[in-house]
Amino acid sequence: MTLHYKIAIHILYYYMKIFRRMEIRGLENIPDQGAVIFASNHISMLDPFVMGAAARNKSIAIMGKKELFFFPLGQILGAFGVFPIDRKGNATSAIRTAIKVLNDGLSMGIFPEGTRNQSNAPLLPAKRGIELIAKKTGRPVIPVAITGSRGFFSKLRIQFGKPINIKETDDLVGQTMGSIESMLMELSPALRRP
């Protein structure tokens, strides 16, 4: 990634640590070498920035809906490694771009729910694109749980789960989403079901 990316991510990291009291768990689960696929729940427009700041020692390219790039926000998103995808069009182009990003040695951030979850459910049903990307690249998936990104002054909590290897599971999407949901319950007791 560019120098702009590294500077922006480090500024964001310290801002979130100081003003949002960001708590990060599971950094030991992120391999030092090689690209990975970060798969996270999605509750806020801040989530891509939170993911990038929390894993600041990895350069992460993140998929973002193309509609965001029509606003002046597009320049800022680009500086943070976000690239546009057309969610309404053919998914082949987005998957091809993700595979290229990973094969070029960058890590990839993806939100398997496909959109922000504004419901009371911990997670929305996941799309299957993550499985295809993992199969085509052989890269491990790191489940990520984020809480607190919805509220402006809420404490941010981020947890990185253990890597999931496509060769070691018959249900990558189910295992990934199950791991994210377990971590969400751990991070936010209010989400626990009675």
Backbone as ProteinMPNN parsed JSONL, in Angstrom:
{"seq_chain_A": "MTLHYKIAIHILYYYMKIFRRMEIRGLENIPDQGAVIFASNHISMLDPFVMGAAARNKSIAIMGKKELFFFPLGQILGAFGVFPIDRKGNATSAIRTAIKVLNDGLSMGIFPEGTRNQSNAPLLPAKRGIELIAKKTGRPVIPVAITGSRGFFSKLRIQFGKPINIKETDDLVGQTMGSIESMLMELSPALRRP", "coords_chain_A": {"N_chain_A": [[0.841, -1.189, 0.0], [0.258, 2.338, -0.262], [2.236, 5.16, 0.91], [0.523, 7.118, 1.825], [-1.635, 5.559, 2.699], [-0.492, 4.128, 4.858], [0.171, 6.217, 6.637], [-2.373, 7.374, 7.052], [-3.778, 5.21, 8.225], [-2.315, 4.804, 10.601], [-2.712, 7.264, 11.928], [-5.472, 7.121, 12.251], [-5.615, 4.833, 13.877], [-4.439, 5.726, 16.326], [-6.202, 7.784, 16.952], [-8.568, 6.302, 17.365], [-7.777, 4.66, 19.486], [-7.351, 6.549, 21.531], [-9.657, 8.321, 21.614], [-11.877, 6.68, 21.185], [-11.441, 4.589, 22.796], [-10.438, 2.122, 21.903], [-10.367, -1.361, 21.967], [-8.475, -4.151, 21.331], [-8.475, -7.521, 20.492], [-6.94, -10.73, 20.026], [-4.841, -10.34, 18.165], [-2.683, -12.001, 17.866], [-3.602, -14.012, 16.268], [-3.32, -13.254, 13.67], [-1.398, -13.962, 10.931], [2.106, -13.244, 10.584], [3.325, -13.199, 8.098], [2.347, -13.161, 4.648], [-0.696, -12.845, 2.721], [-4.063, -12.478, 3.896], [-7.598, -13.172, 4.314], [-9.752, -11.031, 5.731], [-12.73, -11.377, 7.398], [-15.594, -9.817, 8.341], [-18.264, -8.825, 10.614], [-20.81, -6.364, 9.886], [-21.796, -3.327, 10.846], [-21.686, -0.618, 10.692], [-20.732, 2.345, 8.85], [-18.187, 2.922, 9.568], [-16.818, 0.572, 9.941], [-14.924, -0.554, 7.947], [-12.751, 1.178, 8.337], [-12.202, 0.798, 11.027], [-11.448, -1.903, 11.018], [-9.121, -1.762, 9.399], [-7.499, -0.045, 10.966], [-7.24, -1.508, 13.348], [-5.847, -3.776, 12.527], [-3.367, -2.753, 11.77], [-0.759, -3.353, 10.948], [-0.924, -4.882, 8.733], [-1.433, -4.519, 5.295], [-4.468, -3.714, 3.999], [-6.883, -4.231, 1.562], [-10.141, -3.209, 0.913], [-13.432, -4.151, 0.074], [-15.924, -1.976, -1.175], [-19.175, -0.565, -1.608], [-19.98, 0.715, -4.811], [-21.501, 3.023, -4.943], [-20.691, 4.718, -2.922], [-18.493, 5.965, -3.93], [-19.239, 8.007, -5.569], [-19.506, 10.282, -4.216], [-17.649, 12.996, -2.661], [-16.349, 11.535, -0.821], [-15.097, 9.377, -1.964], [-12.348, 9.803, -2.619], [-11.177, 9.825, -0.093], [-11.852, 7.261, 0.816], [-10.395, 5.72, -1.026], [-7.768, 6.34, -0.218], [-7.687, 4.909, 2.102], [-7.57, 2.328, 1.239], [-9.913, 1.227, 0.218], [-11.84, -0.222, -2.348], [-14.036, 0.144, -5.18], [-17.03, -1.81, -5.682], [-19.611, -3.295, -7.655], [-22.537, -3.995, -6.365], [-24.973, -4.668, -7.398], [-24.576, -5.605, -9.899], [-22.888, -8.108, -11.869], [-21.327, -10.481, -9.869], [-18.915, -11.551, -10.519], [-16.891, -9.783, -11.39], [-16.183, -8.396, -9.019], [-15.232, -10.518, -7.479], [-13.105, -11.368, -9.059], [-11.453, -9.093, -8.851], [-10.899, -9.153, -6.092], [-9.464, -11.565, -5.916], [-7.214, -10.902, -7.459], [-6.127, -8.84, -5.851], [-5.391, -10.309, -3.539], [-3.599, -12.171, -4.68], [-1.641, -10.412, -5.422], [-0.429, -9.975, -3.053], [-1.574, -8.405, -1.068], [-3.642, -8.124, 1.834], [-7.135, -8.851, 2.264], [-10.18, -7.249, 2.994], [-13.436, -8.113, 3.844], [-16.992, -8.057, 3.955], [-19.058, -10.414, 4.695], [-21.852, -10.356, 4.977], [-22.755, -8.6, 3.113], [-23.968, -6.131, 3.238], [-24.705, -3.344, 5.447], [-25.697, -4.303, 8.681], [-28.609, -3.482, 10.04], [-30.437, -4.46, 11.701], [-31.82, -6.131, 14.635], [-30.699, -8.557, 14.903], [-27.745, -10.523, 15.481], [-26.189, -11.13, 13.193], [-26.559, -10.911, 9.618], [-27.76, -13.085, 6.952], [-25.101, -14.708, 5.233], [-23.254, -14.022, 2.209], [-21.903, -16.072, -0.442], [-19.51, -15.484, -1.677], [-17.052, -15.184, -0.367], [-16.16, -17.77, 0.082], [-15.57, -18.715, -2.495], [-13.505, -16.943, -3.178], [-11.576, -17.657, -1.256], [-11.142, -20.339, -2.007], [-10.067, -20.04, -4.607], [-7.693, -18.664, -4.099], [-6.436, -19.867, -1.946], [-5.953, -18.649, 0.444], [-6.002, -18.06, 3.996], [-8.905, -17.474, 6.074], [-9.626, -14.919, 8.312], [-11.746, -14.568, 10.878], [-13.553, -11.69, 11.998], [-14.785, -9.712, 14.593], [-16.675, -6.879, 15.319], [-17.648, -4.423, 17.603], [-19.461, -1.567, 18.827], [-19.08, 0.366, 16.882], [-21.229, 1.711, 15.88], [-22.27, 3.754, 17.582], [-21.369, 7.156, 18.259], [-19.654, 7.857, 20.38], [-19.127, 5.459, 21.517], [-17.39, 2.709, 23.046], [-14.971, 1.038, 21.187], [-14.673, -2.316, 20.219], [-12.742, -4.915, 19.045], [-12.253, -8.099, 17.73], [-10.081, -10.578, 16.596], [-10.384, -13.682, 15.144], [-9.291, -17.166, 15.16], [-7.387, -18.342, 12.344], [-9.078, -19.707, 9.494], [-8.796, -22.368, 7.383], [-9.456, -23.07, 4.034], [-9.029, -25.638, 3.096], [-9.44, -27.204, 5.251], [-12.067, -27.376, 6.017], [-15.523, -28.11, 5.391], [-17.483, -26.288, 5.237], [-16.915, -23.322, 4.868], [-18.107, -20.731, 4.947], [-20.187, -21.043, 6.856], [-18.669, -21.816, 9.126], [-17.031, -19.553, 9.422], [-18.934, -17.472, 9.872], [-20.13, -18.489, 12.17], [-17.983, -18.351, 13.959], [-17.607, -15.554, 14.017], [-20.065, -14.775, 15.149], [-19.897, -16.018, 17.7], [-17.726, -14.591, 18.791], [-18.838, -12.029, 18.811], [-20.816, -12.348, 20.766], [-19.212, -12.743, 22.956], [-17.855, -10.277, 23.097], [-19.925, -8.46, 23.435], [-22.125, -8.689, 25.754], [-24.827, -7.951, 25.732], [-25.87, -8.845, 23.369], [-26.336, -11.506, 23.682], [-28.454, -14.303, 23.48], [-31.482, -15.095, 25.257]], "CA_chain_A": [[0.0, 0.0, 0.0], [0.98, 3.598, -0.4], [2.616, 5.891, 2.115], [-0.709, 7.77, 2.299], [-2.398, 4.548, 3.429], [0.165, 3.846, 6.138], [0.018, 7.393, 7.504], [-3.795, 7.5, 7.402], [-4.15, 4.122, 9.136], [-1.709, 5.033, 11.912], [-3.43, 8.384, 12.555], [-6.774, 6.586, 12.642], [-5.392, 3.923, 14.999], [-4.249, 6.481, 17.569], [-7.466, 8.472, 17.232], [-9.51, 5.326, 17.92], [-7.274, 4.228, 20.799], [-7.504, 7.625, 22.514], [-11.0, 8.893, 21.719], [-12.917, 5.651, 21.162], [-10.997, 3.576, 23.753], [-10.433, 0.884, 21.126], [-9.796, -2.562, 22.584], [-8.226, -5.129, 20.27], [-8.138, -8.864, 20.967], [-6.658, -11.745, 19.018], [-3.834, -9.983, 17.149], [-1.79, -13.147, 17.688], [-4.196, -14.888, 15.253], [-3.008, -12.738, 12.334], [-0.039, -14.376, 10.558], [3.041, -12.159, 10.264], [3.649, -13.241, 6.667], [1.331, -13.605, 3.705], [-2.006, -12.193, 2.672], [-5.193, -13.192, 4.486], [-8.918, -12.597, 4.075], [-10.436, -10.642, 6.962], [-14.183, -11.424, 7.196], [-16.148, -9.152, 9.52], [-19.645, -8.346, 10.664], [-20.861, -5.002, 9.325], [-22.881, -2.581, 11.486], [-21.496, 0.823, 10.555], [-19.831, 2.775, 7.772], [-16.834, 3.003, 10.131], [-16.208, -0.754, 10.07], [-13.684, -0.747, 7.175], [-11.679, 1.959, 8.962], [-11.898, 0.121, 12.292], [-10.699, -3.112, 10.667], [-7.793, -1.356, 8.941], [-6.729, 0.507, 12.085], [-6.952, -2.565, 14.321], [-4.833, -4.659, 11.929], [-2.587, -1.734, 11.058], [0.507, -3.853, 10.413], [-1.239, -5.559, 7.469], [-2.07, -3.655, 4.298], [-5.749, -4.34, 3.689], [-7.781, -3.648, 0.562], [-11.493, -3.529, 1.372], [-14.508, -3.935, -0.889], [-16.94, -0.999, -0.782], [-20.16, -0.39, -2.681], [-19.555, 1.772, -5.735], [-22.278, 4.24, -4.695], [-19.927, 5.59, -2.019], [-17.425, 6.636, -4.663], [-19.776, 9.141, -6.308], [-19.412, 11.434, -3.324], [-16.242, 13.349, -2.41], [-15.821, 10.515, 0.074], [-14.333, 8.409, -2.742], [-10.911, 10.064, -2.483], [-10.788, 9.398, 1.257], [-11.938, 5.801, 0.842], [-9.252, 5.206, -1.778], [-6.565, 6.481, 0.612], [-7.746, 3.87, 3.131], [-7.514, 1.006, 0.626], [-11.229, 0.732, -0.184], [-12.048, -0.177, -3.793], [-15.465, 0.02, -5.468], [-17.632, -2.978, -6.324], [-21.009, -3.115, -8.039], [-23.294, -5.052, -5.692], [-26.165, -5.009, -8.181], [-24.134, -6.216, -11.15], [-22.337, -9.447, -11.83], [-20.348, -10.619, -8.783], [-17.659, -12.058, -11.077], [-15.899, -8.706, -11.422], [-15.726, -8.159, -7.641], [-14.451, -11.684, -7.059], [-11.855, -11.297, -9.824], [-10.634, -8.038, -8.241], [-10.44, -9.655, -4.789], [-8.431, -12.574, -6.172], [-6.018, -10.171, -7.896], [-5.585, -8.163, -4.665], [-4.736, -11.32, -2.706], [-2.446, -12.714, -5.415], [-0.611, -9.362, -5.416], [0.193, -9.957, -1.732], [-2.301, -7.59, -0.087], [-4.749, -8.782, 2.511], [-8.446, -8.413, 1.77], [-11.247, -7.118, 3.983], [-14.732, -8.376, 3.223], [-18.131, -8.136, 4.865], [-19.86, -11.462, 4.061], [-23.287, -10.055, 5.003], [-23.03, -7.887, 1.878], [-24.516, -4.807, 3.528], [-24.714, -3.067, 6.884], [-26.764, -4.931, 9.46], [-29.308, -2.491, 10.855], [-31.466, -5.191, 12.439], [-31.437, -6.517, 15.998], [-30.011, -9.848, 14.828], [-26.284, -10.344, 15.506], [-25.652, -11.205, 11.828], [-27.448, -11.188, 8.49], [-27.26, -14.237, 6.187], [-23.866, -14.402, 4.497], [-23.101, -14.341, 0.788], [-20.937, -17.164, -0.595], [-18.327, -15.037, -2.409], [-15.833, -15.389, 0.426], [-15.733, -19.149, -0.118], [-14.953, -18.785, -3.823], [-12.232, -16.21, -3.11], [-10.64, -18.488, -0.484], [-10.801, -21.517, -2.827], [-9.229, -19.638, -5.748], [-6.395, -18.132, -3.665], [-5.852, -20.679, -0.883], [-5.643, -17.786, 1.598], [-6.838, -18.313, 5.173], [-9.896, -16.47, 6.464], [-9.57, -14.505, 9.717], [-13.015, -13.964, 11.288], [-13.39, -10.448, 12.76], [-16.011, -9.204, 15.223], [-16.569, -5.461, 15.69], [-18.779, -3.834, 18.33], [-19.263, -0.183, 19.25], [-18.818, 1.311, 15.786], [-22.459, 2.447, 15.555], [-22.377, 4.968, 18.392], [-20.271, 8.097, 18.029], [-18.712, 7.851, 21.498], [-19.074, 4.108, 22.077], [-16.095, 2.034, 23.089], [-14.782, 0.084, 20.091], [-14.065, -3.602, 20.553], [-12.472, -5.699, 17.841], [-11.605, -9.369, 18.025], [-9.664, -11.389, 15.454], [-10.452, -15.101, 15.468], [-8.262, -18.056, 14.614], [-7.515, -18.52, 10.889], [-9.813, -20.861, 8.976], [-8.219, -22.758, 6.095], [-10.465, -23.655, 3.139], [-8.748, -27.063, 2.922], [-9.729, -27.91, 6.497], [-13.481, -27.265, 6.358], [-16.5, -28.323, 4.323], [-18.425, -25.162, 5.263], [-16.134, -22.136, 5.224], [-18.992, -19.613, 5.287], [-20.834, -21.356, 8.136], [-17.67, -21.78, 10.195], [-16.617, -18.155, 9.59], [-20.02, -16.711, 10.496], [-20.271, -19.014, 13.529], [-16.892, -17.776, 14.749], [-17.905, -14.129, 14.217], [-21.18, -14.662, 16.105], [-19.375, -16.358, 19.036], [-16.916, -13.468, 19.278], [-19.754, -10.917, 19.105], [-21.445, -12.643, 22.057], [-18.17, -12.537, 23.961], [-17.549, -8.847, 23.187], [-21.103, -7.668, 23.793], [-23.098, -9.547, 26.437], [-26.199, -7.542, 25.416], [-26.312, -9.584, 22.186], [-26.612, -12.904, 24.016], [-29.867, -14.7, 23.457], [-31.898, -15.681, 26.551]], "C_chain_A": [[0.882, 1.247, 0.0], [1.36, 4.185, 0.958], [1.395, 6.596, 2.705], [-1.541, 6.816, 3.155], [-1.799, 4.329, 4.816], [0.007, 5.003, 7.117], [-1.427, 7.503, 7.982], [-4.209, 6.444, 8.419], [-3.559, 4.35, 10.523], [-2.367, 6.207, 12.642], [-4.776, 7.89, 13.072], [-6.65, 5.663, 13.849], [-5.278, 4.707, 16.306], [-5.493, 7.279, 17.942], [-8.437, 7.503, 17.92], [-9.071, 4.822, 19.286], [-7.563, 5.282, 21.866], [-8.962, 8.024, 22.696], [-12.128, 7.867, 21.717], [-12.56, 4.481, 22.072], [-10.969, 2.171, 23.116], [-9.695, -0.226, 21.861], [-9.674, -3.615, 21.489], [-7.818, -6.448, 20.91], [-7.783, -9.745, 19.774], [-5.653, -11.376, 17.944], [-2.871, -11.135, 16.875], [-2.327, -14.122, 16.632], [-3.916, -14.433, 13.821], [-1.581, -13.144, 11.985], [0.829, -13.171, 10.195], [3.292, -12.061, 8.764], [2.441, -13.681, 5.851], [0.006, -12.879, 3.832], [-3.069, -13.095, 3.285], [-6.489, -12.496, 4.067], [-9.538, -12.3, 5.435], [-11.929, -10.608, 6.658], [-14.86, -10.921, 8.462], [-17.653, -8.951, 9.425], [-19.638, -6.885, 10.22], [-22.063, -4.253, 9.902], [-22.801, -1.081, 11.249], [-20.592, 1.13, 9.364], [-18.388, 2.891, 8.263], [-16.094, 1.668, 10.114], [-14.956, -0.972, 9.212], [-12.491, -0.017, 7.799], [-11.236, 1.314, 10.274], [-11.046, -1.115, 12.013], [-9.27, -2.76, 10.258], [-6.917, -0.842, 10.063], [-6.33, -0.581, 13.072], [-5.861, -3.509, 13.82], [-3.826, -3.819, 11.159], [-1.257, -2.209, 10.497], [0.324, -4.683, 9.142], [-1.836, -4.527, 6.531], [-3.324, -4.363, 3.814], [-6.487, -3.545, 2.616], [-9.187, -4.115, 0.93], [-12.502, -3.215, 0.278], [-15.494, -2.915, -0.337], [-17.908, -0.781, -1.929], [-19.819, 0.842, -3.513], [-20.291, 3.08, -5.502], [-21.536, 5.219, -3.79], [-18.9, 6.432, -2.773], [-17.92, 7.788, -5.527], [-19.708, 10.416, -5.485], [-17.938, 11.834, -3.194], [-15.549, 12.341, -1.493], [-14.918, 9.518, -0.658], [-12.832, 8.573, -2.628], [-10.401, 9.566, -1.134], [-10.799, 7.878, 1.334], [-10.755, 5.166, 0.117], [-7.963, 5.269, -0.979], [-6.51, 5.404, 1.689], [-7.814, 2.464, 2.541], [-8.858, 0.42, 0.233], [-11.342, 0.835, -1.704], [-13.512, -0.478, -4.105], [-15.861, -1.31, -6.106], [-19.091, -2.655, -6.624], [-21.81, -4.265, -7.447], [-24.502, -5.506, -6.498], [-25.806, -5.72, -9.486], [-23.659, -7.641, -10.935], [-21.24, -9.517, -10.765], [-18.981, -11.063, -9.293], [-16.561, -11.007, -11.055], [-15.325, -8.442, -10.031], [-14.842, -9.304, -7.166], [-13.107, -11.701, -7.78], [-10.905, -10.259, -9.216], [-10.069, -8.51, -6.907], [-9.321, -10.676, -4.956], [-7.131, -11.904, -6.599], [-5.339, -9.485, -6.714], [-4.8, -9.158, -3.813], [-3.505, -11.907, -3.393], [-1.314, -11.707, -5.532], [0.031, -9.201, -4.038], [-0.472, -9.068, -0.698], [-3.357, -8.442, 0.592], [-6.048, -8.141, 2.05], [-9.417, -8.322, 2.938], [-12.58, -7.275, 3.291], [-15.799, -8.472, 4.312], [-19.113, -9.133, 4.259], [-21.367, -11.202, 4.062], [-23.704, -9.258, 3.764], [-23.59, -6.49, 2.042], [-24.452, -4.579, 5.033], [-25.928, -3.717, 7.538], [-27.395, -3.869, 10.355], [-30.443, -3.128, 11.646], [-30.985, -5.458, 13.863], [-30.719, -7.86, 16.025], [-28.501, -9.619, 14.847], [-25.671, -10.3, 14.107], [-26.777, -11.397, 10.821], [-26.938, -12.442, 7.782], [-26.066, -13.822, 5.318], [-23.982, -14.767, 3.029], [-21.971, -15.37, 0.671], [-19.645, -16.743, -1.294], [-17.024, -15.291, -1.682], [-15.272, -16.792, 0.212], [-15.019, -19.312, -1.464], [-13.59, -18.098, -3.828], [-11.182, -17.039, -2.372], [-10.204, -19.711, -1.293], [-9.82, -21.157, -3.94], [-7.83, -19.19, -5.324], [-5.689, -19.007, -2.634], [-5.507, -19.884, 0.369], [-6.55, -18.122, 2.777], [-7.793, -17.152, 5.435], [-9.745, -16.198, 7.953], [-10.931, -13.89, 10.051], [-12.748, -12.74, 12.17], [-14.751, -10.044, 13.312], [-15.758, -7.772, 15.678], [-17.826, -5.062, 16.446], [-18.427, -2.39, 18.674], [-19.056, 0.81, 18.132], [-20.059, 2.114, 15.395], [-22.555, 3.764, 16.305], [-21.158, 5.854, 18.228], [-19.225, 8.064, 19.138], [-18.579, 6.474, 22.141], [-17.653, 3.572, 22.076], [-16.047, 1.01, 21.957], [-14.127, -1.182, 20.621], [-13.941, -4.395, 19.257], [-11.783, -6.982, 18.273], [-11.324, -10.104, 16.722], [-9.667, -12.849, 15.891], [-9.306, -15.884, 14.859], [-8.485, -18.241, 13.105], [-8.281, -19.798, 10.538], [-9.267, -21.139, 7.58], [-9.278, -23.482, 5.268], [-10.277, -25.162, 2.992], [-9.14, -27.885, 4.147], [-11.195, -27.826, 6.914], [-14.352, -27.544, 5.142], [-17.468, -27.151, 4.215], [-17.709, -23.906, 5.745], [-17.032, -20.991, 5.683], [-19.645, -19.851, 6.644], [-19.866, -21.276, 9.302], [-17.222, -20.348, 10.476], [-17.689, -17.365, 10.327], [-20.277, -17.194, 11.926], [-19.21, -18.448, 14.456], [-17.152, -16.297, 15.039], [-19.007, -13.97, 15.259], [-20.724, -14.983, 17.528], [-18.574, -15.206, 19.624], [-17.788, -12.261, 19.604], [-20.408, -11.113, 20.468], [-20.46, -12.4, 23.204], [-17.896, -11.044, 24.188], [-18.713, -8.027, 23.722], [-22.16, -8.559, 24.433], [-24.552, -9.196, 26.12], [-26.751, -8.3, 24.207], [-26.699, -11.025, 22.502], [-28.104, -13.17, 24.038], [-30.239, -15.308, 24.805], [-31.993, -17.185, 26.475]], "O_chain_A": [[2.089, 1.185, 0.235], [0.868, 3.759, 2.003], [1.24, 6.668, 3.924], [-2.08, 7.201, 4.193], [-2.51, 4.342, 5.82], [-0.263, 4.786, 8.298], [-1.68, 7.702, 9.17], [-4.917, 6.753, 9.377], [-4.235, 4.113, 11.524], [-2.559, 6.144, 13.857], [-5.171, 8.203, 14.196], [-7.489, 5.706, 14.749], [-5.951, 4.382, 17.284], [-5.802, 7.43, 19.124], [-9.051, 7.844, 18.931], [-9.91, 4.582, 20.155], [-7.974, 4.946, 22.977], [-9.453, 8.061, 23.825], [-13.224, 8.156, 22.197], [-13.288, 3.489, 22.121], [-11.412, 1.187, 23.709], [-8.562, -0.056, 22.313], [-10.648, -3.931, 20.805], [-6.93, -6.49, 21.761], [-8.263, -9.532, 18.661], [-5.606, -12.031, 16.903], [-2.309, -11.235, 15.784], [-1.579, -14.973, 16.151], [-4.237, -15.144, 12.868], [-0.643, -12.723, 12.661], [0.36, -12.211, 9.585], [3.452, -10.966, 8.226], [1.619, -14.474, 6.311], [-0.359, -12.374, 4.894], [-2.984, -14.32, 3.202], [-6.475, -11.384, 3.539], [-9.817, -13.219, 6.206], [-12.357, -9.888, 5.755], [-14.722, -11.521, 9.528], [-18.237, -8.911, 8.342], [-18.586, -6.246, 10.183], [-23.204, -4.5, 9.51], [-23.739, -0.351, 11.566], [-19.799, 0.294, 8.931], [-17.465, 2.951, 7.452], [-14.871, 1.638, 10.258], [-13.988, -1.539, 9.719], [-11.369, -0.522, 7.793], [-10.048, 1.287, 10.593], [-10.044, -1.349, 12.688], [-8.318, -3.389, 10.72], [-5.729, -1.157, 10.12], [-5.208, -0.58, 13.578], [-5.044, -3.987, 14.607], [-3.475, -4.144, 10.024], [-0.676, -1.533, 9.649], [1.302, -5.135, 8.545], [-2.676, -3.731, 6.952], [-3.258, -5.473, 3.285], [-6.687, -2.337, 2.748], [-9.394, -5.292, 1.225], [-12.444, -2.165, -0.362], [-15.862, -2.978, 0.836], [-17.512, -0.808, -3.094], [-19.419, 1.877, -2.98], [-19.766, 4.145, -5.826], [-21.739, 6.429, -3.892], [-18.49, 7.491, -2.298], [-17.115, 8.478, -6.153], [-19.841, 11.514, -6.026], [-17.064, 11.062, -3.588], [-14.322, 12.303, -1.405], [-14.066, 8.885, -0.036], [-12.11, 7.58, -2.548], [-9.331, 8.964, -1.045], [-9.863, 7.274, 1.857], [-10.183, 4.187, 0.594], [-7.146, 4.35, -1.05], [-5.429, 5.026, 2.142], [-8.086, 1.505, 3.264], [-8.941, -0.773, -0.06], [-10.982, 1.859, -2.286], [-14.158, -1.252, -3.398], [-15.145, -1.861, -6.942], [-19.719, -1.849, -5.938], [-21.771, -5.382, -7.963], [-25.0, -6.614, -6.298], [-26.657, -6.365, -10.098], [-23.994, -8.285, -9.941], [-20.323, -8.696, -10.767], [-17.99, -10.961, -8.569], [-15.415, -11.318, -10.732], [-14.114, -8.281, -9.881], [-13.817, -9.076, -6.524], [-12.082, -12.015, -7.174], [-9.707, -10.508, -9.082], [-8.892, -8.293, -6.62], [-8.338, -10.649, -4.215], [-6.056, -12.299, -6.147], [-4.116, -9.539, -6.584], [-3.67, -8.878, -3.413], [-2.478, -12.115, -2.748], [-0.159, -12.088, -5.719], [0.935, -8.383, -3.869], [0.004, -8.977, 0.433], [-3.899, -9.371, -0.007], [-6.056, -7.032, 1.515], [-9.469, -9.221, 3.778], [-12.831, -6.643, 2.264], [-15.535, -8.908, 5.433], [-19.917, -8.761, 3.405], [-22.089, -11.765, 3.239], [-24.882, -9.244, 3.407], [-23.674, -5.74, 1.069], [-24.18, -5.503, 5.799], [-27.037, -3.678, 7.006], [-26.777, -3.415, 11.317], [-31.3, -2.434, 12.192], [-29.884, -5.061, 14.244], [-30.188, -8.258, 17.062], [-28.021, -8.631, 14.292], [-24.744, -9.529, 13.857], [-27.818, -11.975, 11.137], [-25.789, -12.831, 7.991], [-26.038, -12.729, 4.752], [-24.705, -15.69, 2.653], [-21.17, -15.515, 1.594], [-18.761, -17.579, -1.485], [-16.005, -15.581, -2.307], [-14.056, -16.98, 0.165], [-13.984, -19.974, -1.548], [-12.634, -18.609, -4.411], [-10.033, -17.118, -2.807], [-9.03, -20.081, -1.27], [-8.857, -21.883, -4.186], [-6.881, -19.318, -6.098], [-4.474, -18.902, -2.464], [-4.835, -20.399, 1.263], [-7.727, -18.431, 2.59], [-7.526, -16.008, 5.067], [-9.735, -17.125, 8.763], [-11.246, -12.804, 9.564], [-11.829, -12.75, 12.989], [-15.747, -10.035, 12.589], [-14.759, -7.485, 16.338], [-18.94, -5.326, 15.993], [-17.255, -2.034, 18.797], [-18.871, 1.997, 18.399], [-19.953, 3.094, 14.657], [-22.891, 4.789, 15.711], [-20.04, 5.361, 18.074], [-18.035, 8.225, 18.868], [-17.974, 6.346, 23.206], [-16.831, 3.926, 21.232], [-16.97, 0.214, 21.79], [-13.154, -1.128, 21.372], [-14.892, -4.527, 18.488], [-10.85, -6.961, 19.076], [-12.194, -10.237, 15.862], [-9.034, -13.211, 16.883], [-8.467, -15.341, 14.141], [-9.625, -18.29, 12.643], [-8.144, -20.826, 11.202], [-9.272, -20.267, 6.71], [-9.923, -24.408, 5.759], [-11.248, -25.89, 2.787], [-9.168, -29.114, 4.092], [-11.532, -28.168, 8.048], [-13.97, -27.251, 4.008], [-18.19, -27.027, 3.226], [-17.879, -23.481, 6.888], [-16.752, -20.351, 6.697], [-19.655, -18.959, 7.492], [-20.202, -20.73, 10.353], [-17.052, -19.967, 11.634], [-17.392, -16.666, 11.296], [-20.608, -16.391, 12.798], [-19.498, -18.103, 15.602], [-16.947, -15.835, 16.161], [-18.901, -13.13, 16.153], [-21.12, -14.295, 18.469], [-18.715, -14.878, 20.802], [-17.515, -11.543, 20.566], [-20.542, -10.162, 21.238], [-20.833, -11.918, 24.273], [-17.727, -10.602, 25.325], [-18.507, -7.013, 24.389], [-23.001, -9.123, 23.734], [-25.426, -10.056, 26.228], [-27.967, -8.389, 24.038], [-27.323, -11.692, 21.678], [-28.897, -12.375, 24.541], [-29.41, -15.965, 25.434], [-32.327, -17.833, 27.466]]}, "name": "protein", "num_of_chains": 1, "seq": "MTLHYKIAIHILYYYMKIFRRMEIRGLENIPDQGAVIFASNHISMLDPFVMGAAARNKSIAIMGKKELFFFPLGQILGAFGVFPIDRKGNATSAIRTAIKVLNDGLSMGIFPEGTRNQSNAPLLPAKRGIELIAKKTGRPVIPVAITGSRGFFSKLRIQFGKPINIKETDDLVGQTMGSIESMLMELSPALRRP"}
